[in-house]
């Protein structure tokens, strides 16, 4: 069949690859000039005036992202070479916190909890009791439960040093307003799934080189057409399951664009059925939260790298960053990308609310107080205002199927995962199959 995929983010690329593998003739339309959607690369000016490539935010994968890792292999990428893998560690600059060994699940989590530095036995036992309870319940909780309510029995130390950082990084929503059911699914896959599921996978290259560029070459080498800089203006039903996309008729269409853009196209269908209006209303009802990444340079770190490639930070009203990444420890040159020099750091602020100037000022103060860095030079601050949907309890997310022959995919589509690369890829694979 002839399939149109509208959008070339990670979900759209996954749908296009899946459909191409099934033998369909795929055409991809992307409004931007680059692939990757919100997970894309940007040039950054370095401390000496040099230019290298970083991302529009510090993204991280985990070993449980099995669909994403398999998609990379399917299009010819090498996850082992492209990703810096290490066991889960939520360790703070003073050495306290959780650090798991490289062991089968859930033994790695059990050992990590029992050996967590700075935790008393009552902290560890409260988490072990809760984890056993979650497992016995099949990682299912009452609808409408928040993460804060789910974890009310844990000690303040465990909530502050494990639950809150994991929740805000995975769901981009503070624990008080985050969906406990989605959080439990993340914990189940990461800590009780495949061996290495909890491992942290930090990209060595820019995100464009990680998957989108490789996927583009794979698609075009198999006859797929990819049109960049071409925003789809209108859809029109053609009877049966066929659709007109800006004057071209396709047997099926997959909308892999952001929810607002997908809603615009659905609402514009002439004589739209009530079901289409319902779907568009659900897409437009989603609320979004921001993620900010402050890229900075420290001569001190250039001489002496951080203790780990990723460190947890103590987040307060005045110190907004939850994590800092030492890019010099994980980055590598790739094709035309220049090697990221030692000393470049990425400070990540999930559920971000402050202005760019406020973030830079307060993260500089946080780096001085928590890392002892008084020489921080901000290179670039990236604020993604609509980075993810707010993953709140009992959230109604739009379904994949919109109308006969018309589907949608993306990390916001109904499913068990939060707005992550894995959620986007799994949604795309599902939309591209069974056409």
C-alpha positions as CSV (number, residue, x, y, z in Angstrom):
1,X,0.0,0.0,0.0
2,X,0.9,3.7,-0.3
3,X,1.4,5.1,3.2
4,X,2.0,8.7,4.2
5,X,3.7,9.5,7.5
6,X,3.3,13.1,8.5
7,X,6.2,13.9,10.8
8,X,9.7,12.6,11.1
9,X,10.4,12.6,14.8
10,X,11.3,9.3,16.4
11,X,7.7,8.1,16.3
12,X,7.3,8.9,12.6
13,X,10.6,7.3,11.7
14,X,9.7,4.2,13.6
15,X,6.4,4.0,11.8
16,X,8.1,4.5,8.4
17,X,10.7,1.8,9.1
18,X,8.1,-0.6,10.3
19,X,5.9,-0.1,7.2
20,X,8.8,-0.2,4.9
21,X,9.9,-3.5,6.4
22,X,6.4,-4.8,5.7
23,X,6.7,-3.9,2.0
24,X,4.6,-0.8,1.8
25,X,5.5,2.3,-0.3
26,X,6.2,5.0,2.3
27,X,6.3,8.8,1.9
28,X,7.4,10.9,4.9
29,X,6.5,14.6,5.2
30,X,8.4,16.7,7.7
31,X,7.7,20.4,8.2
32,X,11.2,21.1,9.6
33,X,14.4,21.0,7.7
34,X,15.9,18.4,10.0
35,X,14.7,15.0,11.3
36,X,14.2,14.0,14.9
37,X,11.4,16.2,16.1
38,X,12.0,17.4,19.7
39,X,15.0,15.1,19.9
40,X,17.3,17.0,17.6
41,X,20.8,18.4,17.4
42,X,22.0,22.0,17.6
43,X,25.4,23.7,17.1
44,X,27.0,25.1,20.2
45,X,29.9,27.6,20.4
46,X,32.6,26.3,22.7
47,X,34.8,28.1,25.3
48,X,37.5,28.8,22.7
49,X,35.2,29.8,19.9
50,X,35.1,26.4,18.4
51,X,31.8,24.9,17.3
52,X,30.5,21.4,18.2
53,X,27.2,19.6,18.1
54,X,25.0,19.0,21.2
55,X,21.3,18.3,21.5
56,X,18.3,20.5,22.2
57,X,18.4,18.9,25.6
58,X,20.3,16.2,27.5
59,X,18.4,13.1,26.6
60,X,19.1,9.7,28.3
61,X,17.9,6.2,27.6
62,X,17.8,3.2,29.9
63,X,18.5,-0.5,29.2
64,X,14.7,-1.2,29.3
65,X,14.2,0.8,26.1
66,X,14.2,-2.5,24.1
67,X,12.1,-1.2,21.2
68,X,14.4,1.8,20.7
69,X,17.6,-0.2,20.9
70,X,16.1,-2.8,18.4
71,X,15.1,-0.1,16.0
72,X,18.6,1.3,16.0
73,X,20.0,-2.1,15.1
74,X,17.3,-2.6,12.4
75,X,18.5,0.5,10.5
76,X,22.2,-0.2,10.9
77,X,23.1,1.8,14.0
78,X,25.2,0.3,16.8
79,X,23.8,1.0,20.2
80,X,26.9,-0.4,22.0
81,X,29.1,2.1,20.2
82,X,26.7,5.0,20.2
83,X,25.6,4.8,23.8
84,X,27.7,5.1,27.0
85,X,26.3,2.4,29.2
86,X,26.7,2.1,33.0
87,X,24.6,0.7,35.9
88,X,22.0,2.9,37.5
89,X,23.5,5.4,39.8
90,X,21.6,8.3,41.5
91,X,24.7,9.5,43.3
92,X,25.2,13.0,44.7
93,X,28.5,15.0,44.6
94,X,29.2,14.0,48.2
95,X,29.1,10.3,47.3
96,X,25.7,9.6,49.0
97,X,22.8,8.0,47.2
98,X,22.0,4.9,45.3
99,X,24.5,3.0,43.1
100,X,23.5,-0.4,41.6
101,X,25.9,-3.1,40.5
102,X,25.9,-4.8,37.1
103,X,23.8,-7.8,38.1
104,X,20.6,-9.5,36.9
105,X,17.3,-7.8,37.7
106,X,16.1,-7.4,40.4
107,X,19.3,-8.3,42.2
108,X,21.0,-5.2,41.0
109,X,18.3,-3.0,42.6
110,X,18.2,-5.0,45.8
111,X,22.0,-4.7,46.2
112,X,21.9,-1.0,45.3
113,X,19.2,-0.3,47.9
114,X,21.0,-2.3,50.6
115,X,24.3,-0.5,50.0
116,X,23.0,3.0,49.4
117,X,25.3,5.5,51.1
118,X,23.8,8.0,53.5
119,X,20.7,5.9,53.9
120,X,19.8,4.4,57.3
121,X,18.3,0.9,57.5
122,X,14.8,2.3,58.1
123,X,15.2,4.1,54.7
124,X,16.2,1.0,53.0
125,X,13.6,-1.2,54.6
126,X,10.8,1.3,53.7
127,X,11.8,1.1,50.1
128,X,12.2,-2.7,50.1
129,X,8.7,-3.2,51.7
130,X,7.2,-0.8,49.2
131,X,8.9,-2.5,46.2
132,X,7.7,-6.0,47.4
133,X,4.2,-4.6,47.7
134,X,4.2,-3.1,44.2
135,X,5.5,-6.4,42.8
136,X,2.8,-8.4,44.6
137,X,0.1,-6.0,43.2
138,X,1.4,-6.6,39.7
139,X,2.6,-3.0,39.5
140,X,-1.0,-1.8,39.4
141,X,-2.5,0.9,41.6
142,X,-5.9,2.6,42.0
143,X,-6.8,4.9,39.1
144,X,-6.1,8.5,39.9
145,X,-3.3,7.8,42.4
146,X,-0.4,10.3,42.4
147,X,3.3,9.2,42.8
148,X,3.4,11.2,46.1
149,X,0.4,9.2,47.4
150,X,1.9,5.9,46.2
151,X,5.1,6.6,48.0
152,X,3.6,8.2,51.1
153,X,5.0,5.3,53.3
154,X,8.6,5.9,52.3
155,X,11.0,7.9,54.4
156,X,11.7,11.5,53.4
157,X,15.3,10.5,52.5
158,X,14.1,7.9,50.0
159,X,11.6,10.2,48.5
160,X,14.1,13.0,48.1
161,X,17.0,11.0,46.8
162,X,15.3,8.3,44.7
163,X,11.6,8.7,44.0
164,X,11.5,12.5,43.3
165,X,14.6,12.4,40.9
166,X,13.3,9.3,39.0
167,X,9.8,10.6,38.8
168,X,10.6,14.1,37.4
169,X,13.2,12.7,35.0
170,X,10.9,9.9,33.6
171,X,7.6,11.7,33.7
172,X,8.7,15.4,33.6
173,X,6.1,16.0,36.3
174,X,6.6,16.5,40.0
175,X,5.6,13.6,42.2
176,X,2.7,15.5,43.8
177,X,0.9,15.7,40.4
178,X,2.4,12.7,38.5
179,X,0.6,9.5,37.5
180,X,1.5,6.6,39.8
181,X,0.4,3.9,37.3
182,X,2.8,5.2,34.6
183,X,5.6,5.5,37.2
184,X,5.0,1.9,38.3
185,X,5.3,0.7,34.7
186,X,8.7,2.5,34.4
187,X,9.9,0.9,37.6
188,X,8.7,-2.5,36.5
189,X,10.5,-2.4,33.2
190,X,13.6,-0.8,34.6
191,X,14.1,-2.7,37.9
192,X,12.2,-5.9,37.4
193,X,12.6,-6.6,33.7
194,X,15.5,-7.6,31.5
195,X,19.0,-7.7,32.7
196,X,20.5,-4.2,32.4
197,X,17.1,-2.7,32.2
198,X,18.1,-0.1,34.8
199,X,21.3,0.8,33.1
200,X,21.7,4.4,32.1
201,X,22.5,4.9,28.4
202,X,23.9,8.3,27.6
203,X,24.4,9.2,23.9
204,X,28.0,9.6,22.8
205,X,27.0,11.4,19.7
206,X,24.3,14.0,18.8
207,X,20.8,12.6,18.7
208,X,20.7,13.2,14.9
209,X,23.6,10.7,14.5
210,X,22.1,8.3,17.0
211,X,19.0,7.4,15.0
212,X,17.4,9.9,12.6
213,X,20.3,10.3,10.2
214,X,20.8,6.5,10.0
215,X,17.1,5.9,9.6
216,X,16.9,8.4,6.8
217,X,19.7,6.6,4.8
218,X,18.0,3.3,5.5
219,X,14.6,4.5,4.3
220,X,15.8,6.2,1.2
221,X,18.0,3.2,0.3
222,X,14.8,1.1,0.3
223,X,12.8,3.4,-1.9
224,X,11.0,5.5,0.7
225,X,10.5,9.2,-0.1
226,X,11.4,11.8,2.6
227,X,10.3,15.4,2.1
228,X,11.9,17.9,4.5
229,X,10.6,21.4,4.9
230,X,7.2,20.4,3.6
231,X,4.3,21.1,6.1
232,X,1.1,19.2,5.2
233,X,-1.7,21.6,4.8
234,X,-4.8,19.5,4.6
235,X,-6.3,16.0,4.7
236,X,-9.4,14.8,2.9
237,X,-11.1,11.4,3.1
238,X,-11.4,9.7,-0.2
239,X,-13.7,6.8,0.7
240,X,-12.9,3.5,2.2
241,X,-9.6,3.9,4.0
242,X,-7.9,6.2,1.5
243,X,-6.9,9.8,2.2
244,X,-5.8,12.8,0.2
245,X,-2.7,14.5,1.5
246,X,-2.2,17.9,-0.2
247,X,-3.4,16.5,-3.5
248,X,-1.7,13.1,-3.3
249,X,-3.9,10.0,-2.5
250,X,-2.6,7.4,-0.1
251,X,-4.1,4.1,1.0
252,X,-3.3,4.9,4.7
253,X,-2.0,7.9,6.7
254,X,-0.2,8.0,10.0
255,X,0.0,11.4,11.8
256,X,3.3,11.5,13.6
257,X,3.3,15.2,14.2
258,X,2.9,17.0,17.6
259,X,-0.6,16.9,19.1
260,X,-1.5,20.4,18.2
261,X,-0.5,20.0,14.6
262,X,-2.2,16.6,14.4
263,X,-5.4,18.2,15.8
264,X,-5.2,21.0,13.2
265,X,-5.2,18.4,10.4
266,X,-8.0,16.3,11.9
267,X,-10.2,19.3,12.5
268,X,-9.7,20.5,8.9
269,X,-11.1,17.3,7.4
270,X,-14.2,18.4,5.4
271,X,-17.5,17.0,6.9
272,X,-15.5,15.5,9.8
273,X,-17.2,12.8,11.8
274,X,-17.9,13.5,15.5
275,X,-15.2,10.9,16.4
276,X,-12.6,13.1,14.7
277,X,-13.7,16.2,16.7
278,X,-13.5,14.1,19.9
279,X,-10.0,12.9,19.0
280,X,-8.8,16.5,18.2
281,X,-10.3,17.8,21.5
282,X,-8.4,15.1,23.5
283,X,-5.2,16.1,21.7
284,X,-5.7,19.8,22.4
285,X,-6.6,19.2,26.1
286,X,-3.1,17.9,26.9
287,X,-1.1,20.2,29.1
288,X,2.7,20.5,28.6
289,X,5.7,20.9,30.8
290,X,9.1,22.3,29.9
291,X,12.6,20.8,30.1
292,X,15.6,23.2,30.2
293,X,19.2,22.3,29.6
294,X,22.0,24.7,30.5
295,X,25.2,23.9,28.7
296,X,28.2,25.3,30.5
297,X,32.0,25.1,30.6
298,X,34.2,24.8,33.7
299,X,38.1,24.9,33.5
300,X,38.1,23.0,36.8
301,X,36.2,20.1,35.3
302,X,38.4,20.2,32.2
303,X,41.4,19.5,34.4
304,X,39.5,17.1,36.8
305,X,36.4,15.4,35.5
306,X,33.4,14.8,37.8
307,X,33.3,11.7,39.8
308,X,30.7,10.1,37.5
309,X,29.5,11.0,34.0
310,X,26.1,11.8,35.6
311,X,25.5,13.1,39.1
312,X,22.3,13.8,40.9
313,X,21.9,17.3,42.4
314,X,19.8,18.4,45.3
315,X,17.0,20.3,43.8
316,X,15.3,23.2,45.7
317,X,13.3,26.3,44.9
318,X,16.6,28.2,44.4
319,X,18.7,25.3,42.9
320,X,16.6,24.1,40.0
321,X,18.8,21.4,38.3
322,X,18.2,17.7,39.2
323,X,21.2,16.3,37.3
324,X,24.5,17.3,35.8
325,X,26.2,15.4,32.9
326,X,30.0,15.6,32.2
327,X,29.9,15.7,28.4
328,X,33.6,15.2,28.2
329,X,33.3,11.8,29.7
330,X,30.6,10.5,27.3
331,X,30.9,12.3,24.0
332,X,32.8,11.2,20.9
333,X,33.3,12.6,17.5
334,X,31.0,11.4,14.7
335,X,31.4,12.2,11.1
336,X,31.4,16.0,10.8
337,X,30.7,16.6,14.5
338,X,33.6,18.1,16.5
339,X,34.6,16.3,19.7
340,X,33.1,17.9,22.7
341,X,36.0,19.3,24.8
342,X,36.6,18.3,28.4
343,X,34.9,20.6,30.9
344,X,31.5,20.9,29.1
345,X,28.6,20.2,31.4
346,X,24.9,19.8,30.9
347,X,22.6,20.9,33.8
348,X,19.1,19.4,33.4
349,X,16.0,21.0,34.8
350,X,12.9,18.8,34.3
351,X,9.5,20.4,34.9
352,X,11.2,23.7,34.3
353,X,9.4,27.0,35.1
354,X,12.1,29.7,35.4
355,X,13.2,32.1,32.7
356,X,16.4,31.6,30.8
357,X,18.3,34.3,32.8
358,X,17.0,33.0,36.1
359,X,18.0,29.5,35.3
360,X,21.6,30.5,34.3
361,X,22.0,32.6,37.4
362,X,20.7,30.0,39.9
363,X,22.4,27.0,38.2
364,X,25.7,28.9,38.5
365,X,25.0,29.3,42.2
366,X,24.0,25.7,42.5
367,X,27.2,24.5,40.8
368,X,29.3,26.6,43.2
369,X,27.4,25.3,46.3
370,X,27.1,21.6,45.3
371,X,30.0,21.0,43.0
372,X,32.5,23.6,44.2
373,X,32.7,25.1,40.8
374,X,33.2,28.9,40.9
375,X,34.4,29.2,37.3
376,X,31.2,28.2,35.4
377,X,30.8,29.8,32.0
378,X,27.4,29.4,30.4
379,X,27.6,28.4,26.7
380,X,24.0,28.0,25.7
381,X,20.6,27.4,27.4
382,X,17.9,25.4,25.6
383,X,14.4,25.7,26.9
384,X,11.9,23.3,25.4
385,X,8.6,24.8,26.6
386,X,6.5,21.9,25.3
387,X,9.0,19.1,25.9
388,X,6.4,16.6,27.2
389,X,2.8,16.3,28.2
390,X,2.1,16.6,31.9
391,X,1.7,13.0,33.0
392,X,-1.0,13.4,35.5
393,X,-3.2,10.8,37.2
394,X,-6.2,9.5,35.2
395,X,-5.0,11.5,32.2
396,X,-7.1,10.8,29.0
397,X,-4.7,10.5,26.1
398,X,-6.0,10.3,22.5
399,X,-6.1,6.8,20.9
400,X,-4.0,5.6,18.0
401,X,-6.9,5.0,15.6
402,X,-8.7,8.2,14.5
403,X,-10.7,7.1,11.6
404,X,-10.6,4.3,9.0
405,X,-7.2,4.5,7.4
406,X,-6.1,7.3,9.6
407,X,-3.8,6.7,12.6
408,X,-1.7,8.8,14.9
409,X,1.5,8.0,16.8
410,X,3.7,9.8,19.2
411,X,4.7,9.7,22.9
412,X,1.4,11.4,23.8
413,X,-0.8,8.7,22.3
414,X,-2.6,6.4,24.8
415,X,-0.3,3.8,26.2
416,X,1.5,2.7,29.3
417,X,4.6,4.9,28.9
418,X,5.4,8.5,29.7
419,X,6.7,11.0,27.1
420,X,10.0,9.3,26.4
421,X,11.9,8.2,23.3
422,X,10.8,4.6,24.0
423,X,7.2,5.7,24.2
424,X,7.5,7.5,20.9
425,X,9.2,4.5,19.2
426,X,6.7,1.9,20.5
427,X,3.8,4.1,19.4
428,X,5.3,4.5,15.9
429,X,6.0,0.8,15.6
430,X,2.4,0.0,16.5
431,X,1.0,2.6,14.1
432,X,3.2,1.3,11.3
433,X,2.1,-2.4,11.7
434,X,-1.1,-4.1,10.9
435,X,-2.0,-1.6,8.2
